[in-house]
Amino acid sequence: MSLRQQATVGARWSGVSQAVRQIALLATTFVLTRLLDPSDFGLLAMATVVTGFVALFKDLGTAAAIVQRRDLNQRLLATIFWANLGFAIVLTSFVVLLAPLLALFYREPEVTAVLRVLALTFLIAGTSVVQQALLERELRFATLARVEIAAALLGATGGISAALLGAGVWSLVLQSWITMLVLSGGFILAARWRPLLRFDWADLRTIASFSSNLVAFNGVNYVARNADYILIGRVLGATDLGLYTLAYRIMLYPVQNIAAVIGRITFPIFSQIQGDDARLRSGYLQITSTIALVTVPLMLGLMALSDLFVMAVFGSAWQRTALLLTILAPVGLVQSIGTTVGAIYQAKGRTDLLFAYGMGASVLTLIGFVIGLQWGINGVAAAYLLVTMTILIPSFAIPARLIELPLSALWGVLWRPLTSGLLMLLGLLLLRLALPATLLPAVQLALLVPTGAALYLAASWWLNREQMQQTLILVRGRV
């Protein structure tokens, strides 16, 4: 099977895995919200504040190093395995010791036990870091997807069963435990790799620079991406934070559920051809144009219909979210297209450059949030948009240099979907003016969404026919 065929199969399986997991998550949430008290979800949320942050450092960037590194040997893999297992023990111990302090902060004694039990999942995950990385390196995305789907379904089944038996918050904890156990066990069985009883500090130092810079970037990026939540919650209160959080999650949808599916396979594919800049340029342009083809109409359509969408789906209590969506939609568009640049940095082994860029972008983002906060949540959203547009060119230009890709070539594959999207946006705005204002938001939405989709498809067929045909060929698997 050619590399292109492997990429196509990988994208398809990654998409299936993501879709099934999202459906399982939504269905489980729907059921559990009717079986559990809100306080149960609150206790878990308090605990995941810590576990979510700690999880950023769970493998110290070594998994990406395994995928990226050209020459691997059993001694290095064994060293990475034992290093991860040792670090998992340290992380687990740290969270166990920290748990009473978090419970004291929240004035919820039960958080201590919940956090300590959840902390043990780090130990479970530490046993399968190398195996999962090997599966990704070998592009075995069908195997990864099967394991992930099984973990999601079994975790959901266990959580719901425990909730029916009256386990309360522990049903949510059990769901996490089962999911992690199945994931780790599945990766270990599928990879069929076992570590040697060897550990060499010299081997670990060979990946230290790559891994440490990647971990540092992830930490800085996490802080920058959550600073708006912290500032809004501290200064403006829970209501404004709730409104902003909803808009932000909707904005992130194409990044998390569309671009991430493609982005997941990009790094291992790029790592295999890291020395061939011509193939890297071709692959990156194709991936970027495919993402743009899908996310441009979603985000521009959201801009045009944000108020109708909010009123029809969430109700009048969330009306202030509409303007936030209009402001943040371009941010989501840029982030979805730019989500794969990290694969270039990592494939070329330049995580030091990735960290340096991340530091600069994070500082600008934090300054923007602080300034924008003076005008409330709309000011924070506007600041986010302004910073995103300010760093737009360097965010693409820096990684593009690593593969000698001129920005004109990138613009050459983006202008067609962008133009098609803008034509759709104009058509939707004109059609809204023609519709009677007395129509219910849901009715207007039902008329405008399919019309917008038809407008975008027609414009794309006129301006971007070749890319549409290539995407259809990839989706059908005829490569």
LUMDO-683706 format. One record per residue (C-alpha): residue number from 0; z, x, y. Coordinates in nm, 3 decimals, padded with zeros to 5 digits. Example, Ala and Ser with C-alpha at 12.3 -4.5 7.8 and 13.67 -1.06 7.14 Angstrom:
REM LUMDO-683706
(node 0; (00.780; 01.230; -00.450))
(node 1; (00.714; 01.367; -00.106))
***
This chain:
REM LUMDO-683706
(node 0; (00.000; 00.000; 00.000))
(node 1; (-00.099; 00.139; 00.342))
(node 2; (00.155; 00.192; 00.620))
(node 3; (00.002; -00.098; 00.814))
(node 4; (00.035; -00.326; 00.513))
(node 5; (00.395; -00.216; 00.466))
(node 6; (00.463; -00.293; 00.832))
(node 7; (00.310; -00.638; 00.798))
(node 8; (00.506; -00.719; 00.483))
(node 9; (00.820; -00.581; 00.647))
(node 10; (00.774; -00.800; 00.955))
(node 11; (00.721; -01.105; 00.739))
(node 12; (01.034; -01.044; 00.529))
(node 13; (01.241; -00.959; 00.836))
(node 14; (01.129; -01.285; 00.992))
(node 15; (01.223; -01.483; 00.681))
(node 16; (01.563; -01.315; 00.668))
(node 17; (01.631; -01.383; 01.036))
(node 18; (01.520; -01.747; 01.009))
(node 19; (01.732; -01.820; 00.701))
(node 20; (02.038; -01.650; 00.851))
(node 21; (02.000; -01.843; 01.177))
(node 22; (01.967; -02.174; 00.992))
(node 23; (02.269; -02.090; 00.775))
(node 24; (02.470; -01.995; 01.085))
(node 25; (02.383; -02.316; 01.268))
(node 26; (02.450; -02.535; 00.965))
(node 27; (02.780; -02.361; 00.889))
(node 28; (02.892; -02.386; 01.250))
(node 29; (02.804; -02.757; 01.254))
(node 30; (03.011; -02.822; 00.940))
(node 31; (03.306; -02.599; 01.028))
(node 32; (03.345; -02.745; 01.377))
(node 33; (03.417; -03.074; 01.206))
(node 34; (03.662; -02.930; 00.955))
(node 35; (03.855; -02.684; 01.173))
(node 36; (04.047; -02.702; 01.499))
(node 37; (03.910; -02.532; 01.812))
(node 38; (04.216; -02.307; 01.798))
(node 39; (04.092; -02.162; 01.468))
(node 40; (03.769; -02.052; 01.634))
(node 41; (03.971; -01.923; 01.927))
(node 42; (04.184; -01.701; 01.702))
(node 43; (03.872; -01.554; 01.543))
(node 44; (03.716; -01.497; 01.885))
(node 45; (04.024; -01.307; 01.998))
(node 46; (03.999; -01.080; 01.696))
(node 47; (03.625; -01.023; 01.726))
(node 48; (03.668; -00.888; 02.079))
(node 49; (03.801; -00.576; 01.907))
(node 50; (03.592; -00.578; 01.589))
(node 51; (03.268; -00.630; 01.782))
(node 52; (03.329; -00.324; 01.997))
(node 53; (03.452; -00.106; 01.711))
(node 54; (03.149; -00.202; 01.501))
(node 55; (02.928; -00.015; 01.749))
(node 56; (03.068; 00.312; 01.616))
(node 57; (03.093; 00.224; 01.248))
(node 58; (02.832; 00.476; 01.126))
(node 59; (02.838; 00.727; 01.413))
(node 60; (02.458; 00.703; 01.437))
(node 61; (02.414; 00.864; 01.095))
(node 62; (02.213; 00.574; 00.952))
(node 63; (01.944; 00.620; 01.216))
(node 64; (01.948; 00.995; 01.147))
(node 65; (01.871; 00.929; 00.779))
(node 66; (01.576; 00.708; 00.873))
(node 67; (01.442; 00.954; 01.133))
(node 68; (01.493; 01.286; 00.956))
(node 69; (01.187; 01.428; 00.782))
(node 70; (01.365; 01.649; 00.531))
(node 71; (01.649; 01.492; 00.334))
(node 72; (01.842; 01.642; 00.046))
(node 73; (02.118; 01.513; -00.178))
(node 74; (02.378; 01.742; -00.024))
(node 75; (02.314; 01.606; 00.328))
(node 76; (02.318; 01.247; 00.204))
(node 77; (02.644; 01.305; 00.020))
(node 78; (02.795; 01.465; 00.331))
(node 79; (02.693; 01.165; 00.543))
(node 80; (02.834; 00.925; 00.281))
(node 81; (03.177; 01.090; 00.269))
(node 82; (03.183; 01.127; 00.649))
(node 83; (03.116; 00.754; 00.689))
(node 84; (03.376; 00.660; 00.431))
(node 85; (03.633; 00.881; 00.603))
(node 86; (03.548; 00.740; 00.944))
(node 87; (03.570; 00.385; 00.805))
(node 88; (03.925; 00.460; 00.690))
(node 89; (04.009; 00.589; 01.039))
(node 90; (03.855; 00.283; 01.209))
(node 91; (04.035; 00.045; 00.975))
(node 92; (04.368; 00.219; 01.033))
(node 93; (04.314; 00.216; 01.410))
(node 94; (04.245; -00.158; 01.421))
(node 95; (04.538; -00.233; 01.187))
(node 96; (04.772; -00.043; 01.419))
(node 97; (04.619; -00.202; 01.731))
(node 98; (04.648; -00.559; 01.601))
(node 99; (05.006; -00.630; 01.723))
(node 100; (04.917; -00.513; 02.074))
(node 101; (04.620; -00.752; 02.088))
(node 102; (04.841; -01.035; 01.961))
(node 103; (05.093; -00.953; 02.233))
(node 104; (04.819; -00.956; 02.497))
(node 105; (04.695; -01.300; 02.388))
(node 106; (05.048; -01.430; 02.310))
(node 107; (04.916; -01.538; 01.968))
(node 108; (05.117; -01.382; 01.681))
(node 109; (04.867; -01.499; 01.418))
(node 110; (04.600; -01.271; 01.565))
(node 111; (04.777; -00.973; 01.408))
(node 112; (04.713; -01.084; 01.050))
(node 113; (04.361; -01.209; 01.124))
(node 114; (04.258; -00.882; 01.287))
(node 115; (04.412; -00.669; 01.013))
(node 116; (04.229; -00.854; 00.737))
(node 117; (03.901; -00.841; 00.931))
(node 118; (03.951; -00.467; 00.985))
(node 119; (03.914; -00.411; 00.611))
(node 120; (03.547; -00.511; 00.638))
(node 121; (03.486; -00.177; 00.811))
(node 122; (03.603; -00.005; 00.494))
(node 123; (03.369; -00.218; 00.284))
(node 124; (03.075; -00.149; 00.516))
(node 125; (03.144; 00.223; 00.509))
(node 126; (03.055; 00.240; 00.140))
(node 127; (02.693; 00.127; 00.192))
(node 128; (02.574; 00.289; 00.517))
(node 129; (02.366; 00.552; 00.338))
(node 130; (02.221; 00.303; 00.088))
(node 131; (02.109; 00.061; 00.360))
(node 132; (01.954; 00.345; 00.560))
(node 133; (01.764; 00.465; 00.252))
(node 134; (01.625; 00.115; 00.194))
(node 135; (01.507; 00.101; 00.556))
(node 136; (01.363; 00.452; 00.536))
(node 137; (01.165; 00.351; 00.226))
(node 138; (01.048; 00.032; 00.406))
(node 139; (01.197; -00.190; 00.135))
(node 140; (01.233; -00.484; 00.370))
(node 141; (01.182; -00.744; 00.098))
(node 142; (01.489; -00.608; -00.081))
(node 143; (01.689; -00.595; 00.242))
(node 144; (01.593; -00.953; 00.324))
(node 145; (01.698; -01.083; -00.018))
(node 146; (02.037; -00.916; 00.009))
(node 147; (02.091; -01.044; 00.364))
(node 148; (01.990; -01.399; 00.274))
(node 149; (02.219; -01.401; -00.029))
(node 150; (02.506; -01.269; 00.182))
(node 151; (02.455; -01.533; 00.452))
(node 152; (02.435; -01.821; 00.204))
(node 153; (02.728; -01.709; -00.012))
(node 154; (02.939; -01.637; 00.296))
(node 155; (02.864; -01.981; 00.436))
(node 156; (02.946; -02.146; 00.102))
(node 157; (03.276; -01.961; 00.077))
(node 158; (03.375; -02.041; 00.435))
(node 159; (03.299; -02.412; 00.404))
(node 160; (03.474; -02.436; 00.065))
(node 161; (03.788; -02.274; 00.206))
(node 162; (03.781; -02.504; 00.510))
(node 163; (03.761; -02.808; 00.282))
(node 164; (04.072; -02.679; 00.106))
(node 165; (04.254; -02.657; 00.440))
(node 166; (04.248; -02.280; 00.490))
(node 167; (04.206; -02.309; 00.868))
(node 168; (04.115; -01.985; 01.045))
(node 169; (04.123; -01.801; 00.711))
(node 170; (03.809; -01.985; 00.605))
(node 171; (03.627; -01.804; 00.889))
(node 172; (03.781; -01.474; 00.783))
(node 173; (03.681; -01.537; 00.421))
(node 174; (03.324; -01.606; 00.535))
(node 175; (03.311; -01.263; 00.699))
(node 176; (03.463; -01.096; 00.395))
(node 177; (03.222; -01.253; 00.146))
(node 178; (02.923; -01.176; 00.367))
(node 179; (03.020; -00.810; 00.397))
(node 180; (03.102; -00.775; 00.027))
(node 181; (02.765; -00.916; -00.077))
(node 182; (02.579; -00.704; 00.179))
(node 183; (02.747; -00.379; 00.072))
(node 184; (02.729; -00.457; -00.299))
(node 185; (02.365; -00.560; -00.272))
(node 186; (02.265; -00.247; -00.081))
(node 187; (02.448; -00.022; -00.329))
(node 188; (02.284; -00.185; -00.631))
(node 189; (01.937; -00.197; -00.475))
(node 190; (01.932; 00.162; -00.350))
(node 191; (02.039; 00.304; -00.689))
(node 192; (02.175; 00.611; -00.515))
(node 193; (02.511; 00.769; -00.589))
(node 194; (02.676; 01.043; -00.382))
(node 195; (02.750; 01.392; -00.506))
(node 196; (03.107; 01.518; -00.476))
(node 197; (02.998; 01.749; -00.195))
(node 198; (03.075; 01.775; 00.175))
(node 199; (02.939; 02.037; 00.414))
(node 200; (03.028; 02.055; 00.784))
(node 201; (02.717; 02.265; 00.847))
(node 202; (02.496; 01.984; 00.718))
(node 203; (02.677; 01.733; 00.935))
(node 204; (02.621; 01.950; 01.242))
(node 205; (02.243; 01.935; 01.187))
(node 206; (02.243; 01.565; 01.280))
(node 207; (02.534; 01.574; 01.524))
(node 208; (02.325; 01.592; 01.842))
(node 209; (02.095; 01.306; 01.741))
(node 210; (02.378; 01.084; 01.620))
(node 211; (02.628; 01.151; 01.899))
(node 212; (02.377; 01.075; 02.174))
(node 213; (02.275; 00.754; 02.000))
(node 214; (02.638; 00.642; 01.963))
(node 215; (02.707; 00.730; 02.326))
(node 216; (02.405; 00.527; 02.441))
(node 217; (02.515; 00.226; 02.233))
(node 218; (02.864; 00.242; 02.383))
(node 219; (02.741; 00.271; 02.742))
(node 220; (02.482; -00.003; 02.685))
(node 221; (02.746; -00.234; 02.535))
(node 222; (02.975; -00.192; 02.836))
(node 223; (02.691; -00.252; 03.083))
(node 224; (02.568; -00.560; 02.896))
(node 225; (02.916; -00.713; 02.890))
(node 226; (03.030; -00.615; 03.239))
(node 227; (02.893; -00.937; 03.387))
(node 228; (03.103; -01.142; 03.143))
(node 229; (03.416; -00.944; 03.228))
(node 230; (03.364; -00.965; 03.604))
(node 231; (03.276; -01.335; 03.607))
(node 232; (03.567; -01.423; 03.379))
(node 233; (03.814; -01.220; 03.585))
(node 234; (03.699; -01.325; 03.934))
(node 235; (03.525; -01.662; 03.902))
(node 236; (03.703; -01.819; 03.604))
(node 237; (03.629; -01.979; 03.270))
(node 238; (03.401; -02.259; 03.395))
(node 239; (03.155; -02.026; 03.568))
(node 240; (03.169; -01.788; 03.273))
(node 241; (03.080; -02.073; 03.038))
(node 242; (02.779; -02.170; 03.247))
(node 243; (02.660; -01.810; 03.274))
(node 244; (02.717; -01.742; 02.904))
(node 245; (02.500; -02.036; 02.799))
(node 246; (02.214; -01.926; 03.025))
(node 247; (02.245; -01.565; 02.909))
(node 248; (02.235; -01.659; 02.542))
(node 249; (01.924; -01.871; 02.593))
(node 250; (01.763; -01.584; 02.785))
(node 251; (01.842; -01.344; 02.499))
(node 252; (01.691; -01.570; 02.233))
(node 253; (01.345; -01.407; 02.225))
(node 254; (01.507; -01.062; 02.230))
(node 255; (01.741; -01.136; 01.940))
(node 256; (01.525; -01.360; 01.723))
(node 257; (01.165; -01.259; 01.787))
(node 258; (01.142; -00.909; 01.928))
(node 259; (01.429; -00.789; 01.707))
(node 260; (01.241; -00.895; 01.392))
(node 261; (00.951; -00.671; 01.489))
(node 262; (01.176; -00.407; 01.642))
(node 263; (01.371; -00.366; 01.317))
(node 264; (01.068; -00.235; 01.130))
(node 265; (00.938; -00.028; 01.423))
(node 266; (01.184; 00.260; 01.396))
(node 267; (01.133; 00.342; 01.024))
(node 268; (00.754; 00.304; 01.063))
(node 269; (00.750; 00.529; 01.370))
(node 270; (00.974; 00.781; 01.195))
(node 271; (00.716; 00.819; 00.919))
(node 272; (00.442; 00.902; 01.170))
(node 273; (00.661; 01.080; 01.427))
(node 274; (00.431; 01.381; 01.443))
(node 275; (00.113; 01.181; 01.507))
(node 276; (00.117; 01.069; 01.871))
(node 277; (-00.221; 00.895; 01.843))
(node 278; (-00.090; 00.664; 01.568))
(node 279; (00.235; 00.614; 01.759))
(node 280; (00.044; 00.508; 02.069))
(node 281; (-00.176; 00.270; 01.872))
(node 282; (00.118; 00.119; 01.684))
(node 283; (00.332; 00.080; 01.995))
(node 284; (00.054; -00.093; 02.190))
(node 285; (-00.011; -00.333; 01.904))
(node 286; (00.357; -00.417; 01.863))
(node 287; (00.409; -00.462; 02.237))
(node 288; (00.108; -00.688; 02.279))
(node 289; (00.216; -00.901; 01.981))
(node 290; (00.565; -00.949; 02.124))
(node 291; (00.419; -01.035; 02.465))
(node 292; (00.183; -01.289; 02.309))
(node 293; (00.485; -01.484; 02.180))
(node 294; (00.758; -01.428; 02.439))
(node 295; (00.554; -01.468; 02.760))
(node 296; (00.494; -01.844; 02.715))
(node 297; (00.854; -01.900; 02.602))
(node 298; (01.013; -01.741; 02.907))
(node 299; (00.764; -01.858; 03.169))
(node 300; (00.777; -02.207; 03.020))
(node 301; (01.155; -02.195; 03.048))
(node 302; (01.122; -02.101; 03.415))
(node 303; (00.905; -02.405; 03.482))
(node 304; (01.112; -02.654; 03.284))
(node 305; (01.467; -02.515; 03.305))
(node 306; (01.620; -02.820; 03.479))
(node 307; (01.457; -03.067; 03.239))
(node 308; (01.559; -02.852; 02.941))
(node 309; (01.923; -02.835; 03.048))
(node 310; (01.950; -03.206; 03.129))
(node 311; (01.780; -03.315; 02.807))
(node 312; (01.956; -03.075; 02.568))
(node 313; (02.298; -03.007; 02.721))
(node 314; (02.357; -03.289; 02.969))
(node 315; (02.451; -03.315; 03.336))
(node 316; (02.775; -03.117; 03.294))
(node 317; (02.561; -02.805; 03.250))
(node 318; (02.324; -02.875; 03.539))
(node 319; (02.412; -02.552; 03.724))
(node 320; (02.279; -02.357; 03.428))
(node 321; (01.921; -02.453; 03.518))
(node 322; (01.894; -02.220; 03.818))
(node 323; (02.051; -01.939; 03.615))
(node 324; (01.783; -01.986; 03.349))
(node 325; (01.509; -01.971; 03.612))
(node 326; (01.650; -01.644; 03.745))
(node 327; (01.720; -01.485; 03.406))
(node 328; (01.397; -01.585; 03.230))
(node 329; (01.200; -01.286; 03.370))
(node 330; (01.484; -01.058; 03.254))
(node 331; (01.444; -01.193; 02.901))
(node 332; (01.069; -01.142; 02.922))
(node 333; (01.103; -00.776; 03.025))
(node 334; (01.373; -00.705; 02.769))
(node 335; (01.177; -00.860; 02.485))
(node 336; (00.873; -00.644; 02.561))
(node 337; (01.083; -00.333; 02.617))
(node 338; (01.307; -00.376; 02.313))
(node 339; (01.101; -00.134; 02.101))
(node 340; (01.112; 00.167; 02.335))
(node 341; (01.429; 00.279; 02.161))
(node 342; (01.224; 00.336; 01.847))
(node 343; (01.013; 00.593; 02.034))
(node 344; (01.318; 00.786; 02.155))
(node 345; (01.471; 00.784; 01.807))
(node 346; (01.153; 00.860; 01.612))
(node 347; (01.084; 01.159; 01.838))
(node 348; (01.446; 01.275; 01.806))
(node 349; (01.514; 01.240; 02.180))
(node 350; (01.834; 01.037; 02.176))
(node 351; (01.961; 01.275; 02.445))
(node 352; (01.696; 01.137; 02.680))
(node 353; (01.780; 00.784; 02.569))
(node 354; (02.146; 00.841; 02.655))
(node 355; (02.061; 00.992; 02.997))
(node 356; (01.837; 00.694; 03.082))
(node 357; (02.102; 00.452; 02.954))
(node 358; (02.367; 00.608; 03.178))
(node 359; (02.152; 00.575; 03.489))
(node 360; (02.045; 00.219; 03.409))
(node 361; (02.404; 00.116; 03.330))
(node 362; (02.540; 00.252; 03.657))
(node 363; (02.276; 00.061; 03.854))
(node 364; (02.348; -00.253; 03.654))
(node 365; (02.723; -00.232; 03.716))
(node 366; (02.671; -00.176; 04.090))
(node 367; (02.436; -00.473; 04.097))
(node 368; (02.686; -00.699; 03.922))
(node 369; (02.967; -00.604; 04.161))
(node 370; (02.748; -00.673; 04.466))
(node 371; (02.601; -00.993; 04.323))
(node 372; (02.945; -01.127; 04.239))
(node 373; (02.995; -01.198; 04.610))
(node 374; (02.749; -01.488; 04.573))
(node 375; (02.893; -01.628; 04.250))
(node 376; (02.718; -01.657; 03.915))
(node 377; (02.378; -01.706; 04.078))
(node 378; (02.433; -01.380; 04.265))
(node 379; (02.518; -01.196; 03.942))
(node 380; (02.203; -01.334; 03.775))
(node 381; (01.990; -01.240; 04.078))
(node 382; (02.139; -00.889; 04.074))
(node 383; (02.052; -00.858; 03.705))
(node 384; (01.692; -00.957; 03.781))
(node 385; (01.669; -00.717; 04.078))
(node 386; (01.803; -00.421; 03.877))
(node 387; (01.571; -00.504; 03.586))
(node 388; (01.268; -00.497; 03.816))
(node 389; (01.392; -00.181; 03.990))
(node 390; (01.407; 00.016; 03.664))
(node 391; (01.101; -00.154; 03.509))
(node 392; (00.857; 00.135; 03.552))
(node 393; (01.088; 00.419; 03.443))
(node 394; (01.210; 00.214; 03.146))
(node 395; (00.856; 00.228; 03.005))
(node 396; (00.727; 00.550; 03.166))
(node 397; (00.995; 00.782; 03.021))
(node 398; (00.946; 00.694; 02.651))
(node 399; (00.569; 00.663; 02.705))
(node 400; (00.559; 01.031; 02.804))
(node 401; (00.706; 01.127; 02.469))
(node 402; (00.389; 01.000; 02.298))
(node 403; (00.151; 01.078; 02.588))
(node 404; (00.086; 00.711; 02.655))
(node 405; (-00.044; 00.635; 03.006))
(node 406; (00.107; 00.324; 03.166))
(node 407; (-00.245; 00.203; 03.239))
(node 408; (-00.297; 00.168; 02.863))
(node 409; (00.022; -00.036; 02.834))
(node 410; (-00.085; -00.259; 03.123))
(node 411; (-00.421; -00.294; 02.948))
(node 412; (-00.262; -00.485; 02.659))
(node 413; (-00.011; -00.679; 02.870))
(node 414; (-00.215; -00.825; 03.154))
(node 415; (-00.395; -01.078; 02.936))
(node 416; (-00.087; -01.253; 02.790))
(node 417; (00.083; -01.232; 03.131))
(node 418; (-00.216; -01.388; 03.307))
(node 419; (-00.240; -01.658; 03.040))
(node 420; (00.129; -01.730; 03.087))
(node 421; (00.098; -01.752; 03.465))
(node 422; (-00.192; -01.998; 03.430))
(node 423; (00.028; -02.205; 03.199))
(node 424; (00.314; -02.186; 03.450))
(node 425; (00.089; -02.306; 03.732))
(node 426; (-00.044; -02.590; 03.519))
(node 427; (00.306; -02.705; 03.425))
(node 428; (00.423; -02.707; 03.786))
(node 429; (00.122; -02.913; 03.893))
(node 430; (00.170; -03.157; 03.605))
(node 431; (00.536; -03.202; 03.698))
(node 432; (00.432; -03.311; 04.043))
(node 433; (00.203; -03.572; 03.888))
(node 434; (00.468; -03.721; 03.657))
(node 435; (00.683; -04.010; 03.787))
(node 436; (01.027; -03.881; 03.891))
(node 437; (01.182; -04.185; 03.722))
(node 438; (01.095; -04.058; 03.375))
(node 439; (01.392; -03.936; 03.173))
(node 440; (01.417; -03.556; 03.142))
(node 441; (01.374; -03.578; 02.763))
(node 442; (01.053; -03.779; 02.805))
(node 443; (00.914; -03.536; 03.062))
(node 444; (01.004; -03.247; 02.833))
(node 445; (00.833; -03.415; 02.538))
(node 446; (00.514; -03.447; 02.745))
(node 447; (00.520; -03.108; 02.914))
(node 448; (00.611; -02.875; 02.626))
(node 449; (00.307; -02.951; 02.407))
(node 450; (00.088; -02.959; 02.718))
(node 451; (00.215; -02.616; 02.819))
(node 452; (00.155; -02.481; 02.469))
(node 453; (-00.202; -02.616; 02.476))
(node 454; (-00.263; -02.462; 02.820))
(node 455; (-00.137; -02.123; 02.704))
(node 456; (-00.342; -02.128; 02.384))
(node 457; (-00.655; -02.226; 02.577))
(node 458; (-00.599; -01.955; 02.839))
(node 459; (-00.527; -01.698; 02.567))
(node 460; (-00.838; -01.793; 02.373))
(node 461; (-01.037; -01.739; 02.690))
(node 462; (-00.871; -01.416; 02.805))
(node 463; (-00.701; -01.271; 02.498))
(node 464; (-00.904; -01.386; 02.199))
(node 465; (-00.914; -01.051; 02.022))
(node 466; (-00.537; -01.009; 02.028))
(node 467; (-00.487; -01.365; 01.902))
(node 468; (-00.726; -01.303; 01.614))
(node 469; (-00.555; -00.974; 01.525))
(node 470; (-00.216; -01.143; 01.527))
(node 471; (-00.341; -01.422; 01.302))
(node 472; (-00.481; -01.164; 01.060))
(node 473; (-00.145; -00.984; 01.048))
(node 474; (00.045; -01.309; 00.997))
(node 475; (-00.184; -01.406; 00.708))
(node 476; (-00.142; -01.060; 00.559))
(node 477; (-00.510; -00.966; 00.556))
(node 478; (-00.476; -00.609; 00.674))
***
